[in-house]
Amino acid sequence: MLISQVANADGSIIVVIREDGGMGRAVKGATSVYALAMEAADSARTLRAVVESMGLGEEIDLPAAYADGRILSPITHPDAAHMHLTGTGLTHLGSAATRDSMHKKTTDAAEETLTDSMKMFRMGLENGKPNAGEKGVQPEWFYKGNGTQAVAPGSALTSPSFALDGGEEPEMAGIYVISSDGSPFRIGFAVSNEFSDHVTERINYLYLAHSKLRQASFGPEIRVGEAPEDIRGYSRIVRDGQILWKKPFLSGEVNMSHTFANLEYHHFKYGLFRSPGDVHIHMFGTATLSFGDGIRTQEGDVFEIAADGFGLPLRNAFAVASEEEIVIRQL
């Protein structure tokens, strides 16, 4: 089951349900995916059960709504400060190669033949998939921002004026709500673009935190439930109507050095991420970057990311913000 949100002319939300490839149907009486998810979490029911209890109404043409610019992020929060965009890196088989080339150290010391990135990746290979009941190694983790940084499918991902780069990262994102008693509940998974500044990151890996404080987009649809073990899709960049770059990307646990459960545990083990009513968009990493192939993006480029079984492709243009004057005043 795929779930998404479409904007009405009056600003209200239509919640849309469909099976992949099928026609969308509005959920009767639903005001938002967030409201449905919280009802499910607080009543110990599945999201599917809540939807079925409300029933389905009119047909919704999602591709037409997308073309009209009416597709919203597939989950939003009434208060953007209570949505958190976070992620993990070096989690996919092969993902260390691009990162290692960005962070390469030059040294002859035997202990330094591996970069910190490769050491972190190796830790995941050795203990990122623990046995049931055991705790695996914690991954690299980063913060991207709150819900103000979430960009709807079809809207532009805007890089700040001071950024040195704006590049796509095709990833799977886990979508979560925190119930009223502080328990995390996963709605499902969505395609995401974990938009980053790879040039800044390449200067020094300690700049990773700076490079990740950028917007991100996910959707247009959430696949409700567990993720397939083998996820296959593509990432491409379109410039002036022509495909500039395209490459397949893989995700799912057979293509990862960590399990989703291990990555989830090491995020939600922190109490500050279990505040009742919050929404979490947690991006799980990638092994595919156009930056790794020498591509430099420019304003007007369009990123497109899609995966089999996850609904409509995620499309976002690339834009750059105007320079801002920042003045710090003394009180």
Secondary structure by P-SEA (a helix, b strand, c coil): cccbbbbccccbbbbbbbcccbbbbbccccccaaaaaaaaaaacccaaaaaaaaccccccaaaaaaaaccccccccccccccbbbccccccccaaaaaaaaacccccccccccccaaaaaaaaaaaccccccccccccccccccccccccccccccccccccccbbbbbbbbbbbbbbcccbbbbbcbbbbbcccccaaaaaaccccccccccbbbbcccccccccccccccccccccccccccbbbbbbbccccccccaaaaaaaaaccccccccbbbbbcccccccccccccccccccbbbbbbbccccbbbbbbbbbbcbbbbbbbcc
